[in-house]
Structures are given as structure tokens and as C-alpha cells.
């Protein structure tokens, strides 16, 4: 288990629903997919995710998932990743998604 955090720490997270409008394999990487994610009024962002061994771009394109929206950009293979997809850990990561269609950019929590 990770350390216990306060509600104030949790409240700093900006979790949002995003719609994957494009997804491609990151050139030169065995692990990364580049997701172009629509967050509605907040615009689009590129998010790199190390899930290539389990998912093909077509598995994600056009679908909605939960993302950490306010994560500081992280340089990965020369490109900024501007967020993080939330996924349940296991033998195969399971990206978290809304039960029914939500507005792109909708806040979670």
C-alpha cells in the first residue's frame, strides 16, 4: 500500500473523462502508444501510455477513459506526455472508462 494521503492531497487531482480521437504506436518504442485525447472545452492533449503490448490503437480510438488531467508534462522519448490514463493494475492493465457516454472533459469526483 502507498502512504496515506489527506483529502487535501487527493483534492489536488483533476480527474477527467477524455475521448481518444487518435491513437498511434510511438515510433521507436516497444511499449508506448500516443493517444490524442479530446477534453472538450479544455482542448486536446497528447498522452503517452506504456500499454502497447496489450492494446492496439484501434482498441482505444473513439472510446472514453478516465485521465489525470493536471499531471505535469513528462518527456518520454523526446515528446511531452500531457497527462495519464487511469488503469486498474493486473496481468493486463484495464483502462477505466465511464459506464455510459460522458461529455468530453467532464470532471470526475
N, C-alpha and C positions, 0 to 999 in steps of 0.2 A: 504494500500500500504506500502511496505517496504521502507526504506530510499533510496534516490537516491544515486547511486554509480558513480564513474568516469569510463571512458573507461579503465584506467589502472587497476582498481579493476576487471572489467569484464575480461580483458585480462589475468588475473592470472588463470582463469578456464581452465582446459584441458578437453574438452568435446570430447568423442569418441564413435564410434559405436562398440558395442560388440555383440558377438554371444553367446547366452546361450547354453552351451554344456551339462549342467546338472542342475537340479533343484529338490530339495527335501524339505520336511517340516522339519523345525528346531525342533529337539526333545525337548519336554518340553515346547514349545511355542505355544500359541494360535494365534499369529499374524505373525510370521516370516517364510519366505521361504529363503533357502540358494541357491543362484544362483552361479554356476561355470561359469565364463564368459571368453571367448576367445577374447583377444585383439591383435591377430596376433603376430607380432614381439615383442610386449611388454609382451607376455605371458598370463597366465591365472590368474584370481583373484576370490576369494570368496567374494560375496556381499550379505549381509543380507537385506531383504526388508520386511516391515510390510504390505504386501498385501495378506496374506494368506486367509483372509475372502472373497476375491473377485476372487482369481485365484488359480487354481490347478497347480502343477508342469508341467503337460503336456501342459498347455496353453502357457507356456513360453519356454519350451525346444525346441531348434532348431531354435529359432527366434532371430532377431536382434533388439536391442533397443539402445537408447542414454544413456550414463552414464557420471557422473562426475568422471574422472579418477584420478585426483590428490588430492582428498579429503584425509585428514589424516585418518589412520585406527581408527576405533571406536570399542571398546569392547562391544559386545552385547551377553548376556547370556553366558559369558565365551569364546567367539570366536570373532576374529577380522573380521570386515566388512571393505573391502578394496576399497570402492567406493560407488556410489549411482546411482540407476536407476532414470532417469528423467521421471516424470509422470505429466499429467495435473490433477489438483485437481477437485473434484466434488463428487457426491454421490458414484461413483466408480472411483478410480484413473485409468487414462488411460496412460500406459507407452508409451513414444514417440518412434516411430520407423521410419526408413528410408522408403521412398515410394517404392524404389526398393532395391535389394540386394547390399550391400556395402562391401568393404573389411573390415574384422575384424581389429579393431584398427584404422580405418580411423578417422582423426580429423574432428571435426565439427566446422565450423566458421572459 
